[in-house]
Amino acid sequence: MPVFALKPGYQGERMDRVENFGGNQIVYFGWDEHRMFCAAKAFPLPPSMPFSAVMDQILPEAFSQHPEFSQINWDTVEWMLNNEPFKPQLNVSLEAQGVDHKSMIRFKTPELKGYNGLGV
């Protein structure tokens, strides 16, 4: 998303460049229809991290406080990477699957529609 300055000729330094994260890249995670979380959560992750580590470490850290997290059927989860359908491969690195700096990974749980079915 482009940003336009109100002052003509303004030149600012972008502080969220990948070079500023010590070899990591920012990856955003969102759980669709679960509005207990107001926005996607950002994590600085190494590009070499396999998706299995995301499943084992990152997603529980991000979402386990939701009462439905333990009920997720991971076999039926629908994934999106940067608004495109995505089928993660557990033993493949994020980078090899097209996940780069500021990518957004969203998942939808067809059986779960938010706390008590309210989309929250």
The first five atom37 places (N, CA, C, CB, O) and aatype in JSON, in Angstrom:
{
  "aatype": [12, 14, 19, 13, 0, 10, 11, 14, 7, 18, 5, 7, 6, 1, 12, 3, 1, 19, 6, 2, 13, 7, 7, 2, 5, 9, 19, 18, 13, 7, 17, 3, 6, 8, 1, 12, 13, 4, 0, 0, 11, 0, 13, 14, 10, 14, 14, 15, 12, 14, 13, 15, 0, 19, 12, 3, 5, 9, 10, 14, 6, 0, 13, 15, 5, 8, 14, 6, 13, 15, 5, 9, 2, 17, 3, 16, 19, 6, 17, 12, 10, 2, 2, 6, 14, 13, 11, 14, 5, 10, 2, 19, 15, 10, 6, 0, 5, 7, 19, 3, 8, 11, 15, 12, 9, 1, 13, 11, 16, 14, 6, 10, 11, 7, 18, 2, 7, 10, 7, 19],
  "atom_mask": [
    [1, 1, 1, 1, 1],
    [1, 1, 1, 1, 1],
    [1, 1, 1, 1, 1],
    [1, 1, 1, 1, 1],
    [1, 1, 1, 1, 1],
    [1, 1, 1, 1, 1],
    [1, 1, 1, 1, 1],
    [1, 1, 1, 1, 1],
    [1, 1, 1, 0, 1],
    [1, 1, 1, 1, 1],
    [1, 1, 1, 1, 1],
    [1, 1, 1, 0, 1],
    [1, 1, 1, 1, 1],
    [1, 1, 1, 1, 1],
    [1, 1, 1, 1, 1],
    [1, 1, 1, 1, 1],
    [1, 1, 1, 1, 1],
    [1, 1, 1, 1, 1],
    [1, 1, 1, 1, 1],
    [1, 1, 1, 1, 1],
    [1, 1, 1, 1, 1],
    [1, 1, 1, 0, 1],
    [1, 1, 1, 0, 1],
    [1, 1, 1, 1, 1],
    [1, 1, 1, 1, 1],
    [1, 1, 1, 1, 1],
    [1, 1, 1, 1, 1],
    [1, 1, 1, 1, 1],
    [1, 1, 1, 1, 1],
    [1, 1, 1, 0, 1],
    [1, 1, 1, 1, 1],
    [1, 1, 1, 1, 1],
    [1, 1, 1, 1, 1],
    [1, 1, 1, 1, 1],
    [1, 1, 1, 1, 1],
    [1, 1, 1, 1, 1],
    [1, 1, 1, 1, 1],
    [1, 1, 1, 1, 1],
    [1, 1, 1, 1, 1],
    [1, 1, 1, 1, 1],
    [1, 1, 1, 1, 1],
    [1, 1, 1, 1, 1],
    [1, 1, 1, 1, 1],
    [1, 1, 1, 1, 1],
    [1, 1, 1, 1, 1],
    [1, 1, 1, 1, 1],
    [1, 1, 1, 1, 1],
    [1, 1, 1, 1, 1],
    [1, 1, 1, 1, 1],
    [1, 1, 1, 1, 1],
    [1, 1, 1, 1, 1],
    [1, 1, 1, 1, 1],
    [1, 1, 1, 1, 1],
    [1, 1, 1, 1, 1],
    [1, 1, 1, 1, 1],
    [1, 1, 1, 1, 1],
    [1, 1, 1, 1, 1],
    [1, 1, 1, 1, 1],
    [1, 1, 1, 1, 1],
    [1, 1, 1, 1, 1],
    [1, 1, 1, 1, 1],
    [1, 1, 1, 1, 1],
    [1, 1, 1, 1, 1],
    [1, 1, 1, 1, 1],
    [1, 1, 1, 1, 1],
    [1, 1, 1, 1, 1],
    [1, 1, 1, 1, 1],
    [1, 1, 1, 1, 1],
    [1, 1, 1, 1, 1],
    [1, 1, 1, 1, 1],
    [1, 1, 1, 1, 1],
    [1, 1, 1, 1, 1],
    [1, 1, 1, 1, 1],
    [1, 1, 1, 1, 1],
    [1, 1, 1, 1, 1],
    [1, 1, 1, 1, 1],
    [1, 1, 1, 1, 1],
    [1, 1, 1, 1, 1],
    [1, 1, 1, 1, 1],
    [1, 1, 1, 1, 1],
    [1, 1, 1, 1, 1],
    [1, 1, 1, 1, 1],
    [1, 1, 1, 1, 1],
    [1, 1, 1, 1, 1],
    [1, 1, 1, 1, 1],
    [1, 1, 1, 1, 1],
    [1, 1, 1, 1, 1],
    [1, 1, 1, 1, 1],
    [1, 1, 1, 1, 1],
    [1, 1, 1, 1, 1],
    [1, 1, 1, 1, 1],
    [1, 1, 1, 1, 1],
    [1, 1, 1, 1, 1],
    [1, 1, 1, 1, 1],
    [1, 1, 1, 1, 1],
    [1, 1, 1, 1, 1],
    [1, 1, 1, 1, 1],
    [1, 1, 1, 0, 1],
    [1, 1, 1, 1, 1],
    [1, 1, 1, 1, 1],
    [1, 1, 1, 1, 1],
    [1, 1, 1, 1, 1],
    [1, 1, 1, 1, 1],
    [1, 1, 1, 1, 1],
    [1, 1, 1, 1, 1],
    [1, 1, 1, 1, 1],
    [1, 1, 1, 1, 1],
    [1, 1, 1, 1, 1],
    [1, 1, 1, 1, 1],
    [1, 1, 1, 1, 1],
    [1, 1, 1, 1, 1],
    [1, 1, 1, 1, 1],
    [1, 1, 1, 1, 1],
    [1, 1, 1, 0, 1],
    [1, 1, 1, 1, 1],
    [1, 1, 1, 1, 1],
    [1, 1, 1, 0, 1],
    [1, 1, 1, 1, 1],
    [1, 1, 1, 0, 1],
    [1, 1, 1, 1, 1]
  ],
  "atom_positions": [
    [[0.85, -1.16, 0.0], [0.0, 0.0, 0.0], [0.9, 1.23, 0.0], [-0.97, 0.0, 1.22], [1.7, 1.41, 0.91]],
    [[0.77, 2.06, -1.02], [1.59, 3.26, -1.05], [1.13, 4.28, -0.01], [1.57, 3.89, -2.43], [-0.05, 4.36, 0.33]],
    [[2.1, 5.03, 0.48], [1.81, 6.1, 1.43], [2.29, 7.4, 0.8], [2.5, 5.84, 2.83], [3.38, 7.46, 0.24]],
    [[1.47, 8.42, 0.9], [1.81, 9.71, 0.32], [2.0, 10.74, 1.43], [0.73, 10.18, -0.68], [1.18, 10.83, 2.35]],
    [[3.07, 11.49, 1.34], [3.34, 12.54, 2.32], [2.51, 13.77, 2.0], [4.85, 12.88, 2.35], [2.25, 14.06, 0.83]],
    [[2.11, 14.48, 3.02], [1.36, 15.72, 2.83], [2.29, 16.87, 2.42], [0.6, 16.09, 4.11], [1.85, 17.82, 1.78]],
    [[3.55, 16.78, 2.8], [4.52, 17.82, 2.48], [5.28, 17.41, 1.22], [5.51, 18.06, 3.68], [5.93, 16.36, 1.21]],
    [[5.22, 18.2, 0.16], [5.95, 17.87, -1.07], [7.44, 17.71, -0.8], [5.72, 18.95, -2.14], [8.04, 18.49, -0.06]],
    [[8.04, 16.69, -1.4], [9.47, 16.46, -1.28], [9.9, 15.77, 0.01], [0.0, 0.0, 0.0], [11.09, 15.59, 0.23]],
    [[8.95, 15.38, 0.86], [9.31, 14.72, 2.12], [10.04, 13.42, 1.82], [8.05, 14.46, 3.0], [9.6, 12.63, 0.98]],
    [[11.13, 13.2, 2.51], [11.88, 11.95, 2.39], [12.08, 11.4, 3.8], [13.26, 12.18, 1.67], [12.8, 11.99, 4.6]],
    [[11.46, 10.28, 4.09], [11.61, 9.65, 5.4], [12.25, 8.28, 5.26], [0.0, 0.0, 0.0], [12.15, 7.63, 4.22]],
    [[12.88, 7.87, 6.32], [13.5, 6.55, 6.3], [12.47, 5.51, 6.71], [14.73, 6.5, 7.23], [11.81, 5.65, 7.74]],
    [[12.34, 4.46, 5.92], [11.44, 3.35, 6.26], [12.13, 2.48, 7.3], [11.05, 2.52, 5.0], [13.16, 1.87, 7.02]],
    [[11.56, 2.42, 8.48], [12.18, 1.65, 9.57], [11.77, 0.17, 9.56], [11.81, 2.27, 10.91], [12.34, -0.63, 10.3]],
    [[10.81, -0.19, 8.73], [10.36, -1.59, 8.71], [10.96, -2.38, 7.55], [8.84, -1.64, 8.63], [10.41, -3.41, 7.15]],
    [[12.07, -1.91, 7.0], [12.76, -2.65, 5.93], [13.28, -3.97, 6.48], [13.91, -1.81, 5.33], [13.66, -4.06, 7.65]],
    [[13.32, -4.97, 5.66], [13.78, -6.29, 6.07], [15.21, -6.24, 6.62], [13.7, -7.28, 4.9], [15.57, -7.03, 7.48]],
    [[16.01, -5.32, 6.12], [17.4, -5.2, 6.58], [17.49, -4.84, 8.06], [18.13, -4.15, 5.75], [18.53, -5.04, 8.68]],
    [[16.43, -4.32, 8.62], [16.42, -3.88, 10.02], [16.01, -4.97, 11.0], [15.51, -2.7, 10.17], [15.85, -4.68, 12.19]],
    [[15.84, -6.2, 10.55], [15.34, -7.25, 11.42], [16.33, -8.39, 11.65], [14.07, -7.81, 10.85], [15.94, -9.51, 11.99]],
    [[17.6, -8.12, 11.47], [18.65, -9.07, 11.83], [18.52, -10.44, 11.2], [0.0, 0.0, 0.0], [18.75, -11.45, 11.87]],
    [[18.17, -10.49, 9.93], [18.04, -11.77, 9.24], [16.64, -12.36, 9.3], [0.0, 0.0, 0.0], [16.36, -13.36, 8.63]],
    [[15.79, -11.77, 10.08], [14.39, -12.23, 10.14], [13.55, -11.42, 9.17], [13.83, -12.11, 11.58], [13.99, -10.42, 8.61]],
    [[12.33, -11.87, 8.98], [11.35, -11.13, 8.2], [10.06, -11.09, 9.0], [11.13, -11.78, 6.79], [9.76, -12.03, 9.75]],
    [[9.31, -10.03, 8.86], [8.03, -9.92, 9.56], [6.99, -10.73, 8.79], [7.59, -8.42, 9.69], [6.85, -10.58, 7.58]],
    [[6.28, -11.59, 9.5], [5.19, -12.37, 8.92], [3.96, -12.14, 9.8], [5.56, -13.91, 8.81], [4.04, -12.27, 11.03]],
    [[2.85, -11.82, 9.17], [1.59, -11.57, 9.87], [0.72, -12.83, 9.82], [0.84, -10.37, 9.26], [0.7, -13.54, 8.82]],
    [[0.0, -13.09, 10.93], [-0.9, -14.24, 11.01], [-2.27, -13.77, 11.48], [-0.35, -15.33, 11.97], [-2.38, -13.01, 12.45]],
    [[-3.32, -14.21, 10.79], [-4.67, -13.88, 11.17], [-5.56, -15.1, 11.12], [0.0, 0.0, 0.0], [-5.42, -15.96, 10.25]],
    [[-6.5, -15.16, 12.06], [-7.46, -16.27, 12.13], [-8.82, -15.68, 11.76], [-7.5, -16.94, 13.58], [-9.43, -14.96, 12.54]],
    [[-9.28, -16.0, 10.56], [-10.54, -15.46, 10.05], [-11.72, -15.87, 10.94], [-10.79, -15.93, 8.62], [-11.76, -16.97, 11.49]],
    [[-12.68, -14.95, 11.06], [-13.92, -15.13, 11.81], [-13.71, -15.3, 13.31], [-14.65, -16.34, 11.27], [-14.61, -15.76, 14.01]],
    [[-12.57, -14.93, 13.78], [-12.29, -15.0, 15.22], [-11.83, -13.63, 15.68], [-11.22, -16.1, 15.55], [-10.63, -13.36, 15.82]],
    [[-12.81, -12.78, 15.9], [-12.55, -11.36, 16.15], [-12.14, -11.05, 17.58], [-13.76, -10.57, 15.8], [-12.08, -9.89, 17.97]],
    [[-11.87, -12.08, 18.36], [-11.3, -11.84, 19.67], [-9.94, -11.15, 19.49], [-11.15, -13.17, 20.47], [-9.44, -10.48, 20.4]],
    [[-9.36, -11.34, 18.31], [-8.09, -10.72, 17.95], [-8.4, -9.6, 16.97], [-7.08, -11.77, 17.34], [-8.9, -9.86, 15.87]],
    [[-8.12, -8.38, 17.35], [-8.55, -7.22, 16.55], [-7.77, -7.06, 15.25], [-8.4, -5.97, 17.36], [-8.23, -6.37, 14.34]],
    [[-6.63, -7.68, 15.16], [-5.81, -7.55, 13.96], [-4.89, -8.76, 13.85], [-4.98, -6.23, 13.98], [-4.74, -9.54, 14.8]],
    [[-4.29, -8.91, 12.69], [-3.3, -9.96, 12.52], [-2.12, -9.69, 13.45], [-2.81, -10.05, 11.03], [-1.84, -8.54, 13.81]],
    [[-1.46, -10.75, 13.84], [-0.31, -10.63, 14.74], [0.97, -10.78, 13.94], [-0.37, -11.7, 15.88], [1.06, -11.62, 13.04]],
    [[1.96, -9.96, 14.27], [3.23, -9.93, 13.54], [4.33, -10.63, 14.34], [3.64, -8.49, 13.23], [4.43, -10.47, 15.55]],
    [[5.13, -11.41, 13.63], [6.26, -12.12, 14.25], [7.49, -11.96, 13.37], [5.92, -13.62, 14.46], [7.4, -12.09, 12.15]],
    [[8.66, -11.69, 13.97], [9.9, -11.69, 13.19], [10.42, -13.13, 13.11], [10.97, -10.74, 13.83], [10.83, -13.7, 14.12]],
    [[10.4, -13.7, 11.92], [10.75, -15.12, 11.75], [11.88, -15.28, 10.75], [9.52, -15.93, 11.29], [11.99, -14.5, 9.8]],
    [[12.72, -16.28, 10.97], [13.77, -16.55, 9.97], [13.15, -17.15, 8.71], [14.85, -17.5, 10.55], [12.27, -18.0, 8.81]],
    [[13.59, -16.72, 7.54], [13.06, -17.29, 6.29], [13.24, -18.79, 6.2], [13.72, -16.63, 5.1], [12.48, -19.46, 5.5]],
    [[14.22, -19.34, 6.9], [14.51, -20.78, 6.85], [13.59, -21.6, 7.76], [15.96, -21.04, 7.24], [13.64, -22.83, 7.73]],
    [[12.75, -20.94, 8.55], [11.88, -21.67, 9.49], [10.9, -22.57, 8.72], [11.09, -20.68, 10.39], [10.22, -22.1, 7.81]],
    [[10.84, -23.86, 9.07], [9.85, -24.73, 8.42], [8.45, -24.42, 8.94], [10.2, -26.23, 8.65], [8.28, -23.92, 10.05]],
    [[7.46, -24.7, 8.12], [6.09, -24.41, 8.53], [5.68, -25.22, 9.75], [5.13, -24.67, 7.37], [4.8, -24.81, 10.5]],
    [[6.3, -26.37, 9.96], [5.99, -27.16, 11.15], [6.3, -26.37, 12.42], [6.78, -28.49, 11.15], [5.58, -26.5, 13.41]],
    [[7.34, -25.56, 12.41], [7.67, -24.72, 13.58], [6.63, -23.63, 13.76], [9.06, -24.1, 13.42], [6.32, -23.25, 14.89]],
    [[6.08, -23.13, 12.68], [4.98, -22.16, 12.78], [3.8, -22.82, 13.49], [4.55, -21.64, 11.36], [3.19, -22.23, 14.38]],
    [[3.49, -24.03, 13.08], [2.35, -24.76, 13.67], [2.59, -25.07, 15.14], [2.1, -26.07, 12.9], [1.68, -24.95, 15.96]],
    [[3.82, -25.45, 15.49], [4.13, -25.88, 16.86], [4.4, -24.73, 17.82], [5.32, -26.79, 16.83], [4.12, -24.84, 19.01]],
    [[4.95, -23.63, 17.31], [5.4, -22.54, 18.19], [4.64, -21.24, 17.99], [6.86, -22.29, 17.98], [4.17, -20.64, 18.96]],
    [[4.5, -20.79, 16.76], [3.98, -19.45, 16.5], [2.46, -19.39, 16.65], [4.37, -19.01, 15.11], [1.95, -18.51, 17.35]],
    [[1.74, -20.29, 16.01], [0.27, -20.21, 16.09], [-0.25, -20.41, 17.52], [-0.35, -21.26, 15.18], [-1.17, -19.7, 17.92]],
    [[0.29, -21.35, 18.3], [-0.16, -21.43, 19.69], [0.15, -20.15, 20.48], [0.5, -22.63, 20.39], [-0.67, -19.7, 21.28]],
    [[1.32, -19.57, 20.25], [1.65, -18.33, 20.95], [0.67, -17.22, 20.57], [3.1, -17.89, 20.63], [0.26, -16.42, 21.42]],
    [[0.3, -17.18, 19.32], [-0.57, -16.11, 18.83], [-2.03, -16.28, 19.22], [-0.47, -16.02, 17.34], [-2.7, -15.3, 19.52]],
    [[-2.53, -17.51, 19.23], [-3.97, -17.7, 19.3], [-4.49, -18.65, 20.38], [-4.43, -18.18, 18.01], [-5.7, -18.81, 20.51]],
    [[-3.62, -19.27, 21.15], [-4.09, -20.3, 22.09], [-4.96, -19.74, 23.2], [-2.92, -21.0, 22.7], [-5.65, -20.52, 23.87]],
    [[-4.96, -18.43, 23.43], [-5.84, -17.89, 24.46], [-7.31, -17.91, 24.05], [-5.43, -16.47, 24.8], [-8.19, -17.72, 24.88]],
    [[-7.58, -18.13, 22.75], [-8.98, -18.25, 22.31], [-9.52, -19.61, 22.76], [-9.09, -18.09, 20.75], [-8.83, -20.62, 22.6]],
    [[-10.74, -19.65, 23.32], [-11.27, -20.92, 23.83], [-11.45, -22.0, 22.77], [-12.59, -20.67, 24.49], [-11.56, -23.18, 23.12]],
    [[-11.49, -21.64, 21.48], [-11.68, -22.65, 20.43], [-10.36, -23.16, 19.84], [-12.54, -22.08, 19.33], [-10.38, -24.08, 19.03]],
    [[-9.25, -22.58, 20.21], [-7.99, -22.95, 19.57], [-7.71, -24.44, 19.68], [-6.84, -22.16, 20.19], [-7.28, -25.06, 18.71]],
    [[-7.96, -25.02, 20.83], [-7.68, -26.45, 21.02], [-8.63, -27.35, 20.21], [-7.79, -26.8, 22.5], [-8.38, -28.55, 20.1]],
    [[-9.69, -26.79, 19.66], [-10.66, -27.56, 18.89], [-10.38, -27.54, 17.38], [-12.06, -27.03, 19.15], [-11.11, -28.16, 16.61]],
    [[-9.35, -26.85, 16.97], [-9.08, -26.73, 15.53], [-8.75, -28.09, 14.94], [-7.93, -25.73, 15.28], [-7.91, -28.83, 15.46]],
    [[-9.41, -28.4, 13.85], [-9.08, -29.58, 13.05], [-8.14, -29.09, 11.95], [-10.38, -30.28, 12.45], [-8.59, -28.58, 10.92]],
    [[-6.85, -29.26, 12.15], [-5.86, -28.71, 11.23], [-5.94, -29.35, 9.85], [-4.47, -28.89, 11.8], [-5.42, -28.78, 8.89]],
    [[-6.58, -30.52, 9.73], [-6.72, -31.16, 8.43], [-7.71, -30.44, 7.53], [-7.14, -32.6, 8.6], [-7.66, -30.6, 6.31]],
    [[-8.61, -29.66, 8.11], [-9.62, -28.97, 7.31], [-9.4, -27.46, 7.22], [-10.99, -29.24, 7.88], [-10.2, -26.76, 6.6]],
    [[-8.33, -26.98, 7.82], [-8.06, -25.54, 7.8], [-7.82, -25.09, 6.36], [-6.84, -25.2, 8.69], [-7.15, -25.76, 5.57]],
    [[-8.39, -23.92, 6.03], [-8.18, -23.3, 4.72], [-7.18, -22.16, 4.92], [-9.55, -22.77, 4.09], [-7.37, -21.3, 5.78]],
    [[-6.13, -22.16, 4.12], [-5.03, -21.2, 4.27], [-5.02, -20.21, 3.13], [-3.69, -21.93, 4.35], [-5.4, -20.52, 2.0]],
    [[-4.57, -19.0, 3.44], [-4.36, -17.95, 2.43], [-2.98, -17.34, 2.7], [-5.5, -16.85, 2.47], [-2.61, -17.1, 3.85]],
    [[-2.24, -17.11, 1.64], [-0.97, -16.4, 1.72], [-1.08, -15.18, 0.81], [0.25, -17.32, 1.3], [-1.2, -15.31, -0.41]],
    [[-1.05, -14.01, 1.4], [-1.17, -12.77, 0.64], [-2.4, -12.78, -0.27], [0.1, -12.53, -0.19], [-2.32, -12.42, -1.44]],
    [[-3.53, -13.19, 0.31], [-4.84, -13.22, -0.36], [-4.95, -14.22, -1.5], [-5.15, -11.86, -0.89], [-5.82, -14.1, -2.36]],
    [[-4.08, -15.21, -1.5], [-4.14, -16.3, -2.49], [-4.23, -17.62, -1.74], [-2.9, -16.28, -3.45], [-3.6, -17.77, -0.69]],
    [[-5.0, -18.59, -2.25], [-5.05, -19.91, -1.6], [-3.64, -20.49, -1.45], [-5.94, -20.89, -2.41], [-2.77, -20.31, -2.31]],
    [[-3.45, -21.17, -0.34], [-2.11, -21.62, 0.05], [-2.23, -22.97, 0.72], [-1.41, -20.59, 0.99], [-3.11, -23.17, 1.56]],
    [[-1.36, -23.9, 0.36], [-1.31, -25.2, 1.02], [0.08, -25.35, 1.61], [-1.64, -26.37, 0.03], [1.02, -25.72, 0.9]],
    [[0.22, -25.05, 2.91], [1.55, -25.11, 3.51], [2.12, -26.53, 3.54], [1.5, -24.56, 4.93], [1.4, -27.51, 3.74]],
    [[3.42, -26.61, 3.32], [4.14, -27.87, 3.41], [4.94, -27.82, 4.71], [5.07, -28.11, 2.15], [5.8, -26.94, 4.88]],
    [[4.68, -28.73, 5.61], [5.21, -28.66, 6.97], [6.73, -28.65, 7.03], [4.71, -29.81, 7.76], [7.3, -27.91, 7.84]],
    [[7.41, -29.42, 6.21], [8.86, -29.53, 6.32], [9.61, -28.67, 5.32], [9.26, -30.96, 6.14], [10.79, -28.91, 5.03]],
    [[8.93, -27.66, 4.79], [9.54, -26.75, 3.82], [9.64, -25.37, 4.46], [8.71, -26.69, 2.49], [8.75, -24.96, 5.21]],
    [[10.71, -24.66, 4.17], [10.93, -23.34, 4.76], [9.86, -22.34, 4.29], [12.34, -22.82, 4.41], [9.24, -22.51, 3.25]],
    [[9.69, -21.32, 5.11], [8.77, -20.24, 4.74], [9.19, -19.63, 3.4], [8.72, -19.14, 5.84], [8.36, -19.44, 2.51]],
    [[10.47, -19.33, 3.28], [10.99, -18.7, 2.06], [10.7, -19.54, 0.82], [12.49, -18.48, 2.19], [10.29, -19.0, -0.21]],
    [[10.89, -20.86, 0.91], [10.67, -21.74, -0.24], [9.19, -21.84, -0.61], [11.21, -23.13, 0.06], [8.85, -22.28, -1.7]],
    [[8.32, -21.43, 0.3], [6.87, -21.47, 0.03], [6.33, -20.1, -0.38], [6.12, -21.97, 1.27], [5.12, -19.91, -0.49]],
    [[7.23, -19.14, -0.6], [6.8, -17.83, -1.07], [6.46, -16.84, 0.03], [0.0, 0.0, 0.0], [5.92, -15.77, -0.25]],
    [[6.76, -17.18, 1.28], [6.53, -16.27, 2.39], [7.73, -15.34, 2.48], [6.29, -17.04, 3.74], [8.86, -15.79, 2.66]],
    [[7.48, -14.04, 2.36], [8.57, -13.09, 2.45], [8.24, -11.98, 3.44], [8.87, -12.49, 1.06], [7.24, -12.07, 4.17]],
    [[9.06, -10.96, 3.48], [8.91, -9.87, 4.45], [7.53, -9.22, 4.3], [10.03, -8.82, 4.27], [7.16, -8.77, 3.21]],
    [[6.81, -9.17, 5.38], [5.48, -8.58, 5.51], [4.4, -9.4, 4.81], [5.49, -7.17, 4.95], [3.35, -8.86, 4.45]],
    [[4.63, -10.68, 4.61], [3.58, -11.56, 4.1], [2.49, -11.72, 5.15], [4.16, -12.95, 3.69], [2.75, -11.63, 6.35]],
    [[1.28, -11.96, 4.68], [0.13, -12.21, 5.55], [-0.35, -13.63, 5.31], [-1.01, -11.18, 5.29], [-0.73, -13.99, 4.2]],
    [[-0.33, -14.43, 6.38], [-0.88, -15.79, 6.33], [-2.15, -15.78, 7.15], [0.15, -16.86, 6.87], [-2.14, -15.46, 8.34]],
    [[-3.27, -16.12, 6.5], [-4.55, -16.2, 7.2], [-5.03, -17.64, 7.14], [-5.6, -15.24, 6.56], [-4.75, -18.38, 6.2]],
    [[-5.77, -18.02, 8.18], [-6.37, -19.35, 8.16], [-7.82, -19.26, 8.61], [-5.59, -20.33, 9.05], [-8.2, -18.43, 9.43]],
    [[-8.61, -20.17, 8.05], [-10.04, -20.23, 8.35], [-10.34, -21.65, 8.8], [-10.91, -19.83, 7.11], [-9.87, -22.62, 8.21]],
    [[-11.14, -21.75, 9.85], [-11.51, -23.05, 10.41], [-12.99, -23.28, 10.11], [-11.22, -23.11, 11.96], [-13.85, -22.75, 10.81]],
    [[-13.29, -24.07, 9.08], [-14.69, -24.23, 8.66], [-15.64, -24.7, 9.75], [-14.75, -25.19, 7.53], [-16.81, -24.31, 9.77]],
    [[-15.15, -25.53, 10.68], [-16.03, -26.04, 11.73], [-16.23, -25.05, 12.86], [-15.48, -27.33, 12.28], [-17.16, -25.2, 13.65]],
    [[-15.37, -24.05, 12.96], [-15.42, -23.1, 14.07], [-15.72, -21.7, 13.51], [-14.07, -23.11, 14.86], [-15.0, -21.2, 12.65]],
    [[-16.77, -21.1, 14.0], [-17.2, -19.79, 13.51], [-17.07, -18.73, 14.58], [-18.65, -19.87, 13.01], [-17.92, -17.84, 14.67]],
    [[-16.04, -18.8, 15.38], [-15.87, -17.83, 16.45], [-16.52, -18.32, 17.72], [0.0, 0.0, 0.0], [-17.31, -19.26, 17.7]],
    [[-16.2, -17.69, 18.83], [-16.69, -18.12, 20.13], [-18.21, -18.19, 20.14], [-16.21, -17.17, 21.22], [-18.89, -17.21, 19.85]],
    [[-18.73, -19.36, 20.49], [-20.17, -19.64, 20.5], [-20.83, -19.35, 19.15], [-20.86, -18.82, 21.6], [-22.01, -19.01, 19.1]],
    [[-20.08, -19.48, 18.05], [-20.63, -19.3, 16.73], [-20.92, -17.85, 16.36], [0.0, 0.0, 0.0], [-21.61, -17.58, 15.38]],
    [[-20.4, -16.91, 17.13], [-20.69, -15.5, 16.91], [-19.66, -14.78, 16.06], [-20.81, -14.81, 18.2], [-19.78, -13.57, 15.86]],
    [[-18.68, -15.48, 15.56], [-17.67, -14.82, 14.76], [-16.78, -13.9, 15.57], [0.0, 0.0, 0.0], [-16.24, -12.93, 15.04]],
    [[-16.63, -14.2, 16.85], [-15.79, -13.35, 17.71], [-14.77, -14.2, 18.44], [-16.64, -12.56, 18.72], [-13.96, -13.67, 19.21]]
  ]
}
